[in-house]
Amino acid sequence: MPEKLYYKIGEVAGLFKVNTSLIRYWEQEFDFIRPKKSEKGTRYYKRKDIDNFQIVYHLIKEKGLTIQGAKDYLQNKKENKEISKLEVINTLKRTKSLLEEIKKNLEMRSRSIETSGEDI
């Protein structure tokens, strides 16, 4: 998925293959997941919100912690190298995606120049 400034709740739910109700619930439980809301109540999530959601998802869905267990785990975040690793991995994945998109655009431009006969 290309980088955007804001994602709607349905897009976030699609990324994690969960219901939007779970996202709203975790938003209530974890105060660091705070999307912007429009006047009509539409939620707009920044990349940081999605990264935070990914951390909660990892702790609850992949590690099997309870909500309280995840909260306790996150309170000890400074001692927690696993969360730092997850944040680094997310950053690397986004960087890779961005570089792949740049490469694709450069290849398309190169093909376009070749077919038009332009000199570079």
One Martini backbone bead per residue (centre of mass of N, CA, C, O) as a GRO file, in nm:
protein
  120
    1MET     BB    1   0.095   0.037   0.025
    2PRO     BB    2   0.084   0.348  -0.012
    3GLU     BB    3   0.171   0.635   0.115
    4LYS     BB    4  -0.005   0.816   0.364
    5LEU     BB    5  -0.133   1.035   0.589
    6TYR     BB    6  -0.424   0.895   0.578
    7TYR     BB    7  -0.647   0.654   0.735
    8LYS     BB    8  -0.904   0.459   0.735
    9ILE     BB    9  -1.053   0.218   0.917
   10GLY     BB   10  -1.086   0.013   0.681
   11GLU     BB   11  -0.786   0.009   0.603
   12VAL     BB   12  -0.678  -0.089   0.873
   13ALA     BB   13  -0.842  -0.347   0.887
   14GLY     BB   14  -0.724  -0.466   0.624
   15LEU     BB   15  -0.426  -0.489   0.713
   16PHE     BB   16  -0.525  -0.695   0.973
   17LYS     BB   17  -0.786  -0.856   0.944
   18VAL     BB   18  -1.019  -0.679   1.089
   19ASN     BB   19  -1.242  -0.528   1.268
   20THR     BB   20  -1.347  -0.212   1.339
   21SER     BB   21  -1.428  -0.270   1.636
   22LEU     BB   22  -1.142  -0.339   1.734
   23ILE     BB   23  -1.017  -0.068   1.685
   24ARG     BB   24  -1.205   0.094   1.868
   25TYR     BB   25  -1.141  -0.064   2.126
   26TRP     BB   26  -0.831  -0.018   2.135
   27GLU     BB   27  -0.857   0.288   2.142
   28GLN     BB   28  -0.979   0.286   2.432
   29GLU     BB   29  -0.742   0.114   2.577
   30PHE     BB   30  -0.523   0.284   2.398
   31ASP     BB   31  -0.396   0.611   2.419
   32PHE     BB   32  -0.187   0.590   2.155
   33ILE     BB   33  -0.455   0.556   1.988
   34ARG     BB   34  -0.512   0.865   1.794
   35PRO     BB   35  -0.729   0.971   1.596
   36LYS     BB   36  -0.862   1.164   1.385
   37LYS     BB   37  -1.163   1.371   1.375
   38SER     BB   38  -1.433   1.452   1.236
   39GLU     BB   39  -1.732   1.600   1.263
   40LYS     BB   40  -1.865   1.306   1.183
   41GLY     BB   41  -1.637   1.083   1.304
   42THR     BB   42  -1.413   1.033   1.122
   43ARG     BB   43  -1.137   0.835   1.097
   44TYR     BB   44  -0.777   0.935   1.111
   45TYR     BB   45  -0.484   0.765   1.038
   46LYS     BB   46  -0.170   0.749   1.115
   47ARG     BB   47   0.118   0.583   1.092
   48LYS     BB   48   0.162   0.575   1.402
   49ASP     BB   49  -0.106   0.438   1.468
   50ILE     BB   50  -0.044   0.180   1.308
   51ASP     BB   51   0.208   0.103   1.461
   52ASN     BB   52   0.064   0.081   1.735
   53PHE     BB   53  -0.137  -0.133   1.646
   54GLN     BB   54   0.077  -0.345   1.576
   55ILE     BB   55   0.177  -0.384   1.862
   56VAL     BB   56  -0.089  -0.478   1.982
   57TYR     BB   57  -0.136  -0.709   1.788
   58HIS     BB   58   0.115  -0.868   1.863
   59LEU     BB   59   0.056  -0.906   2.167
   60ILE     BB   60  -0.236  -1.036   2.134
   61LYS     BB   61  -0.241  -1.221   1.867
   62GLU     BB   62   0.062  -1.344   1.873
   63LYS     BB   63   0.129  -1.370   2.199
   64GLY     BB   64  -0.149  -1.378   2.388
   65LEU     BB   65  -0.231  -1.135   2.531
   66THR     BB   66  -0.382  -0.936   2.723
   67ILE     BB   67  -0.475  -0.629   2.773
   68GLN     BB   68  -0.326  -0.599   3.044
   69GLY     BB   69  -0.064  -0.732   2.949
   70ALA     BB   70  -0.003  -0.519   2.732
   71LYS     BB   71   0.007  -0.276   2.919
   72ASP     BB   72   0.236  -0.378   3.097
   73TYR     BB   73   0.442  -0.422   2.873
   74LEU     BB   74   0.442  -0.116   2.778
   75GLN     BB   75   0.543   0.010   3.049
   76ASN     BB   76   0.824  -0.165   2.987
   77LYS     BB   77   0.953  -0.058   2.714
   78LYS     BB   78   1.249   0.018   2.779
   79GLU     BB   79   1.307  -0.302   2.831
   80ASN     BB   80   1.185  -0.353   2.533
   81LYS     BB   81   1.318  -0.493   2.247
   82GLU     BB   82   1.083  -0.601   2.074
   83ILE     BB   83   0.945  -0.333   2.005
   84SER     BB   84   1.186  -0.203   1.868
   85LYS     BB   85   1.207  -0.411   1.644
   86LEU     BB   86   0.925  -0.360   1.525
   87GLU     BB   87   0.976  -0.064   1.452
   88VAL     BB   88   1.211  -0.119   1.258
   89ILE     BB   89   1.064  -0.308   1.065
   90ASN     BB   90   0.849  -0.105   0.976
   91THR     BB   91   1.046   0.101   0.858
   92LEU     BB   92   1.178  -0.091   0.650
   93LYS     BB   93   0.920  -0.159   0.493
   94ARG     BB   94   0.857   0.133   0.404
   95THR     BB   95   1.125   0.180   0.258
   96LYS     BB   96   1.099  -0.047   0.056
   97SER     BB   97   0.836   0.048  -0.074
   98LEU     BB   98   0.942   0.320  -0.169
   99LEU     BB   99   1.177   0.210  -0.345
  100GLU     BB  100   0.998   0.039  -0.534
  101GLU     BB  101   0.837   0.278  -0.644
  102ILE     BB  102   1.076   0.432  -0.762
  103LYS     BB  103   1.174   0.211  -0.950
  104LYS     BB  104   0.916   0.187  -1.116
  105ASN     BB  105   0.916   0.482  -1.217
  106LEU     BB  106   1.194   0.468  -1.358
  107GLU     BB  107   1.125   0.238  -1.553
  108MET     BB  108   0.892   0.382  -1.694
  109ARG     BB  109   1.057   0.624  -1.791
  110SER     BB  110   1.265   0.464  -1.954
  111ARG     BB  111   1.061   0.333  -2.151
  112SER     BB  112   0.946   0.598  -2.256
  113ILE     BB  113   1.213   0.702  -2.377
  114GLU     BB  114   1.274   0.463  -2.566
  115THR     BB  115   1.002   0.483  -2.738
  116SER     BB  116   1.053   0.799  -2.818
  117GLY     BB  117   1.379   0.858  -2.863
  118GLU     BB  118   1.506   0.991  -2.643
  119ASP     BB  119   1.743   1.164  -2.483
  120ILE     BB  120   1.917   1.158  -2.170
   0.00000   0.00000   0.00000
